């Protein structure tokens, strides 16, 4: 006996969604797969791919804020920060965690400096406009006084 047409349509839509999601947002798909799997031994290949994608992603973000993996100290007992996987080299999880924290802190500081610079420019702009308005008010007062005073 076949399932009802509504169930078949729903399953077809879900299958299409997951296949599309897997192709378009590979990182999100892998994160979801790792988080929802009970036996991590079955998905070693996907975990290697996830680690390689995360490493690449965070290294690109780190370059933008001038933070590099070499800034992170080696964990005890390790000779290198990287491991080899099926999808290339990836950072050891402990190093990746510290590197992510360093990159996020550097991004926060960069955004804070940008915000403070913007606030400073707004203050200067307001001060200059206020000075121009004051000068215009004085000029207006002078010209009004001069036009009302009779000439001898």
KAWORA-V967462 format. One line per field, one symbol per residue. phi: phi as a letter, one per 30 degrees, with the letter a starting at -180 (. if undefined). burial: b if it has 9 or more other C-alpha atoms within 8 Angstrom, else e. A space follows every 50 residues. Layout:
phi = ???
burial = ???
This chain:
phi = .dddedddddddddddddddddddcddddddddddccdcdddbedddddd ddddddddddddddcicbddddddddiccbdcbcbdcjdbddedddddde dddddddddddddddddddddddddddddddddddddddddddddddcdd cd
burial = eeeeeeebeeeeeeeeeeeebbeeebbebbbeebeeeeeeeebeebbbbb bbbbbeebbebbbebebbeeebebeeeeeebebebeeebbbbeebbebbb ebbeebbeebeeeeeeeeeeeeeeeeeeeeeeeeeeeeeeeeeeeeeeee ee
